[in-house]
């Protein structure tokens, strides 16, 4: 008889169940997954650094009292783009090599920061970066 801590797998062997054990088995089956998760976290961390330390200061400097209004409009547009293009991008990623889809997604994630580096920390650079974010 099995206890709540053990589960039989397809070969009849007893395995520990639970979130940590299942995640460890998943990483054993797919060692490349750890690299992908690490790099995805690193990518998001880099993007969040720019948003936290650069974009927020520029918004205060150039948008002033309209900062909340402009950022709210940008957030609404970002959500609309996600809803409109989420399904088509999913079908696109199914049709092509996933590395191409992930590369496009990564480029889009970094685009606001790159735009700001190209056009500088100016009012126009902030606006172009905000459009790139959308």
N, C-alpha and C positions, 0 to 999 in steps of 0.2 A: 504494500500500500504506500502511495506517495504522500509526502507531507506537503504543506503549503510552500516550503522552501525549495523543493525539488520538482523538476519537471522532466518527463521523458521526451527525448528528441526522437527523430526518425530512426536512428540506429539502436534505440532501446537503452542508450546510456542515460544516466541521471545527470542533470545539469542544475546548477544554482540558477534561480530565477531572480528577477529584480532589475531595476533600472541600471545599476552600475555593471552588473554581470552581463546583461544583454548588450550594453554599449561596448564593453571589452570584447565580447565575441564579434561584434560588428567590426571593430577595428582590426581584429585578427583576420577576419575574412577579407577586409579591404584596407591594407596598410596605407594606400595612397590617400585615403579619406582624411587621415590626421593632417597630412600636408595641406590639403585643400581647406580644411577648417581653420588651421593656423593662418594660412595666407589670407583667407576671407576676413578673419578677425583683424589681422594686421592692416588690411586694406581699409576696413571700416574705421579702425582707430586713427589711421592717417587722415582720412576724410573728416572725421569728427574733430581732430585737432585744429584744422583750418576753420571749421565752422565755429568752434568755441573761441579761439584766440584771435582770429582775423576778421571773419565776416561780422560777428556781433559788434565789434568796435567800429567797423566801417559803417554799419547800419546806423549806429548812434550818431556818428560823425556827419554822414551825408543825408540820412533820412529824418533824423531828429524826431519830432513829434509825430510824423507819419510812419515811423518804423513799424508799429504794430499793424497798421492798415496795409502797408505794402507787403509785409511778410505774410499776413493772412491771405491776401490775394494770391501770392506765390504758392502758399500751401494748398489753397483750393485748386489752383491750376495743376499742381503736382499730383494731387489726388485724382483729378479728372483724367490726366494723361495716363496714370496708372490703371484706371478702370478701362479706358478706351483701348490702350495698347497692351494690357496684360495678357489677354487671350491670344491675340495675333503673335506676340513675342513668344509665348509658350509653344504655339504651333510652329513658328520659325525655328525655335531651338530643337523641336522634335525632328524637323526636316533636315537640319544641317548638323555638322559635327558640334557637339556641345561645347568644345573649347572655343569655337568661333562665337557662339552665343554668350559664353561667360566673358570672353574678351570684350565684346561689345558692351556688356553690362558693366564691366570694370571700367572701361573707357568713359562711359556715362557717369559713373560714380566719381571719377577723378576730374571730369570736365570742368566743374565750377572752379576748382582750385587752379587748374591749368589756365583757365580763362583769366583769372585774376593775376596770375603770374605774367601772362602775356600783355595784358592791358594796364597792369599796375594797380596800385591801391588808390584809385581815383573814383569819382562818382560814376563815370561811364564804365569803368572796370567792374564796379559793384553791380550796376544794372546788367551788364553783359553776363556776368557770373550768375546772377539770379535767373536770367533767361536760360542759361546753360543748365542750371539746376532743374528747371522745369522740363 
